[in-house]
Amino acid sequence: MDPSSHKFYHKHEPDSRESLETYYSGDPDTTFKDDLLKFPVEKMHNAFSMGHMTGNLLIDISAGPIIHHLYSACEFFKEIILMRTNEQCIMEIMKWHDDRTGAFCWGHTAAHVTDLEGTSDQCEAKEMRLKSAITHVVKFDPETESLTDLIGVPQADCIITSFLLDVISKDEEDYVRNLRKILELLKPGGHLVLLGARHTSYYTVGGHKYHVFRYDETCKSKHLYKQQTAAVRVTEAHCHYWTFLSAYLETYFCGHPDMAFKDDTLSYPLEKLHNAFDMGHITGKILIDISAGPLIHLLYSACKFFQEIILMRTNEKCIMEIMKWLDDRTGAFCWGHVAKHVTDLEGKSHECEAKEMKLKSAITRVVKFDPESEDLTDPIGVPQADCILTAVLLDKICKDQDDYRRNLRKILKLLKPGGHLILIGTINASYYTVGVHRFHSFTYDENFVSSTLVAEGMTILQCEVTPRTSESLLITIRNTVVFCSSRLANRSRLKVKY
């Protein structure tokens, strides 16, 4: 059949009930039970159970009368609004919602989700929870220019869209236009969960073939990146960025052998830190780590040279993520690949578990601070340290050179005279990407870092710049300042005018 003769979902409205029976029934012989039920439900469970996607409002803007992908989400949002393109879908959903005779049974999905959650005896309660969370089911016209103008739906903390873009978009240009309209419904810092079918050209309902826009993963990723805000205000960057903690860790710090950044963010800095601490002149009672994100991997080498390590982070989400790891909680990010790498460097590969325990016991406090405060220790009362480690924090919170100097000066107030500063950052970067969002990175070069440190009374012991080894559109870095070690003079701090 000529693809041009395929019907369009939103114009020709396939039979809603027949769609459900064909693709979503609980019959063991259902052809698509793994593709359309089991796999997406499990992925949704994993994503929401990590706890970083939560809020007041979730909007589900999907194709057909499906609700099964919302069972996991309903625990994390106070209100769910469903948006559908036609009355037939809405009527089918309302039959289920209101427990009417003849409603499609989603019990098999509720049972699967409660099994995943380890609460299989609460299947009925899960059903009721989802129904009570759904407050509106509204019709919209996908061809209108602004979805918000038409129906007055507020912006959401999270949007789920399942197969809608695939079935309403004629071509790539149309896909981009429709994606842009959907993203207008999303708050800054919010999450988009997109489900679709790659390399598909049609699906069948009741003997009729319906159009599906054919695309691949590269096409989808490219257009998600293009819809990012190109310039993120710095104040937004360190407030909203950490909503995406899990994606940040998985993108830049996971132990997968194919991870694009394993040399830039893991192997090379770990080796430089091992070498620096192993020389024995960077040691003392207290080390303060004042870095960006829930990172702890740079501390494995340091922990045997300091009695106490204090972590300072800008927000609660980072602290919660660190505490999950520190307390061995379910869902904590695994840093085992780093512990293994460091113990290999030390020639003690059999002591990987002991290294993990050593670092955890050395960390005595994880405290929140306000980077915009003039005194970073107010009101947390952190003592001055023998060593400060700061990794990419200045890159992320500083707007310009003056802001960098000002923030560095505040950090150095935490350092004892004669103490060491270890600074890790990025050279010539302007942004980095997490999920589908771009975040600001202050652009500077090696000369600026060196001159700024010297102006603040630091003696530079080592400053090494390494060429970037990874190629990715996720981040603009040509070089990385992997290791910059300096010592604060024992004399009074210089008064510097700029």
N, C-alpha and C positions, 0 to 999 in steps of 0.2 A: 504494500500500500504506500502511495506517495505520502511522505511526512506532512506535506502541506494540507492534506485532507484530515489530519488528526484533529479531534475536538480540543477545545481549551476548557480547562477545569472551571474557571470563573465565569465563562460565557455559556457553557453548555451543561453545567451542573450534573455530574455523574450521580447516579442513585446512591445516597448516603448509606443506606442500610446494606446494600449489596457490596459497597466498598468495605464496610466493616466485616461482613461475613467472609469476604474473599481474602482479606489481608490481615485481619486482626483477631479472628476468633480463637477461642481457647481449645479448639479441636487439636488433638495430638498430631493429626496428619496435615495441619495447616502448612502449606508450602513455605510461607514466609515467616514462620514463628521466630526463627533465630534472627533474621535480618530486621524485622519490623517490631518485634516484641522484646525478645530476650536481650539482644545486644544493646539497643538504645536505652532500655530500662536500667541495665546494669551500669552503663556509662553515666546515666543521670544520677544514679545512686552514689557512685564513686565521686562525682563532681560536687554534689551538694553536701555529702557527708564530710567533706574536707573543711566545711564551715566558712569559707571565704566568700561564698555567694549567698547573701542574706539581705534582708531589708523589709520595707513596708509593702512595696507593690511589685508584683510580677505580671507582665503582660505576655500572654501566649497568643501569637498571631500565626496560626498554622493552617494547613490544608485539611479539610474534612472534619468530621465530628469526633476527632480523636482527643482523648484526655489522659491516656495511659502514661505518658511521659511526665505527668505532673504529680504523680503520687509521692515521689521523693521530694519535690520542690515545696510541697504544701507545708512541710515542717519548718521552713525557713523564711516564709513570707506571710505577712498578716492578711494580705488581700491578693487575689488572683483575678485578673480580667481576661476573658477570652474574646478574641476578635476573629470573626469568620465572614466569608464573602457572600454567603447566601442563607436564606431562611430555612432551607431544608436541613442544612447542617445544624443550625441553631435549634430547630425543633427536635432533632435527634439527641442533641446534648441535653436539652431541657427534660426530655423523657427520662433520661438516666438520672439527672440531677434531682428531679422531683419524685423519683421512684414510681413512675407511671407504668401501667401495664404495657408489655411489649418492648420495654427499653432494652437496649443492648447490654449484655452483662460483661462488665470489666473485672469480675471477681478473680479471674485467673491472673490478671496483672497485679491486683492488690495483694494476692497471695505470694506472688513472686517477689514483690518489693518487701513485704514484711519478712519473708525468708531471708532476704539479703540483709535486713536490719537486725536479724536475730530475734524478732518479735512475732513469730508465725501465729501466735494465739490472738493477735490483735488485728486480724484482717478486716473485720467489720468496722473497728474503730478507725482504721486507716481510710476506709471508704467514706466514713462520715466526716473525717477531718478534711479530706479534699473537697467534699461537697460544701462544707461550711466556709472554706477559704475562698471559693469561687463566688464573687459578689455580683459580677455583671457578665453577660454574654451579649456582645454587641455586633451588629452588622456594619461592614464598611465596604466601600467601593475601592478596589485596588488600583483603579485607573485614575482616581482623583489625585491632584498634585500634592495635597497635604492631608495626611491621615488625621492629624490632630485637629485641623480646622473643622473637619466634617463631623466628628463625634465627640470632641472635647475630652478625650482621654488624657489624664495627667501623665507626665513623664515617669518612667518606671526605673526601679533599681536593677531590674533584670528583664530581658526579653528572651523568650524562646520562640524560635520559628522553625517549624518542622515541615519540610517539603514544599512550602508555599512558593518560595522564589523559583523552585524548579518547574512548577506547573503553571505559573502565571507569566513567566518571562519568555519572550519570543527568542531573544538573542542576548549576546553579552552586554550590549548597551542597555537593553531593557532590564537585565539583571542588576546592573549597577544603579540604574535609576530607582528600581524598587527597593534595593538594599538601602539606598540613601534615605528614602521615605520612612522605612522602618526604623532606622537609626535616629530619626528625629524624635521618636518616642522614648529614647533612652537618656537617662540622666548622665551628665559627665561623671566618669568613674564607674559607671554601671557595667553590667555584664551582658554580653550577647551569647546565647547558646544556639547554634545553627546546626540543624540536621538536614541532610540531603542525600541525593543519590547520584554518584558520579557515573559518567559514561552511559547514561540512560537516555533513550529517545522517546519512549512512550510507555504507558501502562494501560491495562485493559479493565474495564468494568462493564459487565453485561453485554459483552460482544462488541463494545465500542472502544476504539483506541483513543487515548487522550495524550496530548502533547506533553513532553518533558524536555526542558532545555538541557542540551548535552554539554557537559563541562568536565574538567578534571580538577585535581586538587590545587594545581598551580594557579589556575584561573581564579578559583575561589579565594585562595590566600592573597593573591595580588590585589583583588578588589577590596578585600577586608582592610589591607594595609593602606590602600588609597583613601579609604574613608576615615582614617585616623585624623585627629587634629594635628596639623603639622607643627604648630608652635604652642607648647603648653606653658602657661605661666608658671614660674618657679613655685609660687605659693601653692598652686594646685598640685604640682608634681609631688611634693613630699607629703601632701595631705591625702591625695587620692590614689597615688601609685600603689600603695601597699594593699589595696583591695585585691591585687593580682599576685599575692605572695606565692601561691602554689605554682602559677605559670612562670613566674620569675625564677624560682628555684629549679624547676624542671627544664627551663630553656637554657639557663646559663651555668648550672652547677650540678646537674645530675651525673651519675656515674656511668651513663650509657656510653659504650665505645664509639658510637656514631655522633655523639654530641658535638656540635660545631665549635664550641668554645672551650673544649676540655684543656687545651694547652694554654690559652690566654687567661682563663679564670681559675684554673685548677693547677695543673702540673707546674707551670713556670713560677707563679708566685709562691706556691708551697715549697719549691726547691730553694728559692731565694731566701725565704723566711727561715727554713731549716739551716741554711748556711750561715745566716746572720746570727741567729741565736746560738748555734753550735760553737761559735767563736768565743763565747763566754763573757763578753764585755757588756752585753745587754741583759741585765739581770737586776733583781731587787725584790722588794716586798709586794708592791702593787703595780699591776698593769691595768690601764683603762682602755677598753676597746670602744671607740665611738665611731661606728661605721653605719653604712646604709643597709637597711634590710635585715633579715633574720639570719645573717651569715655568722658562722662560728668556725668555719674550716681553717681560717688563717691563724687560729689560736692553738692548734695541736702541737706545733713545735714550741710555742711560748710557754705552755703550761708547766713545764718542768723547771723553768727558770724564775718563776714568780710564785709567791705564797698565795696571792689572792688576785683574782681577775674580776673586774667590774665591767659589765656591759651597759652602755648607754644607747638607747634607741629613741626615735622621735615619736613613736606611736604604739598604741596598745596591740595592734594586730601583729606587729613584729615581735613584740614581747611574748604574746600568746604562742606564736609559732616556735620561738626559742624554748619556751617553757615546756611545750609538748615534747621536744627532743630531750630537754634536761630531765624531765620526769618520766621518760620512757612511756609516754602515752600513745594510745592507738592513733594512727594517722600521722605520726611525726615524720618529718623528712629524714631520710636515712643518709647520714654522713659517713657510713662505713667505708666507702671507697676512698675517702680522704684519709681516715685513720690508717687504712692499709698502706696508702702511698707514703705517708709520713713514717710509719714504722719500717717500711722497706728502706727508706732513705737512712734511717738510723741503724740499719742492720739488725732489726729486732722484729721481723715480720710475724713472729709467733706471739707478739705482745699487743696485737691489734685491739683486743677487748680491754686490756689493761690501760692502753692509751686513751680509749674512750672514757673510761671511768676516771682517769687522772684529770682529764680536762673538765669533766662534769663536777668533780669535787673541788677543783680550783675556782670555778665560777661561784662567787658568793652572793652577788647581787646582779639583778637585771632591772635597770631603772629607766623611767621615761623622762625625757627632757624636752624643753621647747627650744628649737634651734634659733628662734627669733628673739629669745631673751638675751639681755646683755650679760647676765650672769648664768652660765649653764648649770651651775651647782645649786641655784635657787629654785625650788625649796628642798632639793634632794640631799644636800649636804655631802657631796662626794669629796673625799680627801685628795690632795695632790698625789700624782703617781710618779713612779720611777720610770715608767715607759708608757707612752700613748701610741696605740695603733689606730689609724683611721683609714678606712678603705672606701673609696668612691663617694663618701658623704659630701665633701666639698663640691665635687662635680655636679651633684644632683640638686643641692640647695642654693647654689650661688648663681646670681644673675649675670654678674660681670666681674672685672678685676677688683674693683673696690670692695665688692661684696665678698669675694674670696679672701682678700686680706683681712677684712673685718671678722669673718667667721674663723679663719685660722688663728687670729689673735685670741679669740674667745676660747678656742680649744687649748691653746698653749698656756692659758691661765691655770689649767688643770695639771700642768707638768712641773715637777720640782726642778730647781736650778741644777744643772748637770744631768738632767734626765734625757731620755731618748724619745724621739718622735719617729715613727715609721709611717710613711704616707704612701698609699697605693691609689692610683687614679688613672685617668685616661687622657691621652694626648690627642688634640685635634678632633674631638668628638662633638657632635651637636645634638644627637638624640640617641635613644635606645628604645627598643620595642618590647612590650610585654602584652601577651594576648593580641588584641587588635589595636592597641593604643601606643602612641609614641609619647615619650617623656623627655623633657629637657635635659641636656647635659651642657654645662658651661665649657666653651671652647678655649683652650689655652695651649701653650707649648712648654717645652722643657726649660727654656730660659726664664720664663715667667715664674715657674715653680721655684727654681734655684734662687733667683733674685729676691723673691718674696720671703723665702725661708731665711736667707742671710739678713734681710732687713729686719726680721723679727728676732734677731739675736741667736740664730741657729748656726752651728758649724756642720756643714754637710760632710758626712762620712762616706756616703755612697749614693749615687743617683744613676740608675741604669734604665735606659729606654730600650725596649725590645720591639722589633717589627711584629705586627699582627700576623698570626698564622692562619686565622679562619677567614673565610669569605662568606658574608651573609648580609642581606638587606635589613636584618633586624637591628643593626647598630652601625653608626658611622664612626669607626675608629681606624686610623691609619697606623698608630703606634700606641703602646700601652706603657705607662710608667709603672712597671711592675714593682720596683723597690726603690724607695728613697729614704735613707736613714740619716738622721741628723741629731745633734746633741745641743741642748740649750746651755748657753754660757752661764758660768757660775756668778757672773757679775750682774748688776742691775740691768733689767731689760731696756734695750734701746728705745728712745722715743723717736719715732720715725714720722716724717711729714711726707705726704704724697702730693 
